[in-house]
């Protein structure tokens, strides 16, 4: 699988990488969760938590999935980062609106 970049619409949250793995990768490979977990070298429970979108893709998991899918860990980490940033931004929206942006000396000149 080749790596690609997607610009998402701003009006919806990014997709959790576990959902991509569950809905796109595993069905194409025609693998059960048990078989995918075995090939990834993790427990079924650990994979189920990722597929249920209740646990993040860690760097170690990104390395495993990237090797497994053949598209490298960067894609999986960027998907997780986009997901985390969007949700944190939503939770912190009111707090962030109170923080004034400080312009650098270069931009003021």
N, C-alpha and C positions, 0 to 999 in steps of 0.2 A: 504494500500500500504506500503510495507516494504522499508526502506531506503537502498540505495545501493550507492557505490562509483564507479565512472567511470574515467578511465584515457583517456583523449581526445588526439587526434593527435595534435602535435604542429604546424602543417601547416595550421590550420584553427581556426577562432575565436570560443570561447565557445558559445553555444546556449543561447540566452536570456531565462530566466525562463518563461516569458510570452508566448513564442513560445511553450514550453513544455506543459504549461497549455492549450493553444489553440489547439494544434495538438494531444496531447496524453491524457490528463486528462478529459477534457470536453466531447470529443466524446465517450470515454469509459463509462462515466457516463450518456451519452445521455441527457445532459443538455444544454439548451439555455444559452446565455450570460445573459439574463434577470433573469432567474431562478438561475443561479450560483451567480450572484450579490446579489440577494435577500438572498440566503442562507449564503453568506459571510458577509452580513450586510453592503454592500457598494453600491454606485450608479453604474448604467450600464456604464456611461461615464468613471468612474474611472477604472472599469474592462476593458473596451475597450482600454484604454490607455496602460494598462499592456499587454493585449493580442496583441496589435499592436507593442509592444516592444519599445514604445516611453517613457515609464516611468519605473523606477526601482522598484524592489520588496523591499519595506521598511521593517523594523523589524515588524511593526504592520501588514503589509500585509502578511508577512511570517508566522506570528502567525495564521492569519485567514486561509490562504491556507493550512498550515500544519495541522490544526485541521480539515478542510474541507476534505482534501485528506487522512488524517489519517497517514501521514508520518512525521509529526513534522516540525517545522520551520527551523531547521538547514540545511536541504537539499536545501530549497529555497534560504536561505541566502548565502550558499556556491556557488550555481549556479550564483547568482547575483554578488558575489564578484569575481568569476573567469571571468565573462563577463566584469566587470568594470576594473579589473586589466589588462586584455589583451588589451582592447581598450585604456586605459591610457598609457600602455607601448608602443603601436604603435604610439600614438600621441607624446610621449616624447622620442622616440628612439634616435634621434640626441642629445638631451640634456643629456640623461642618459649616452650616450657613452663618454661624456666629464668628467664624474665623476669617479674619481679614487677610487677603493675599498681599504679600509684601513684594513689590516690584524690585528687581535687581538694579544696581547702579547703572548698568549698561542700558537697560530699557528706559530709564528716566532721562538719560542724556539726549 
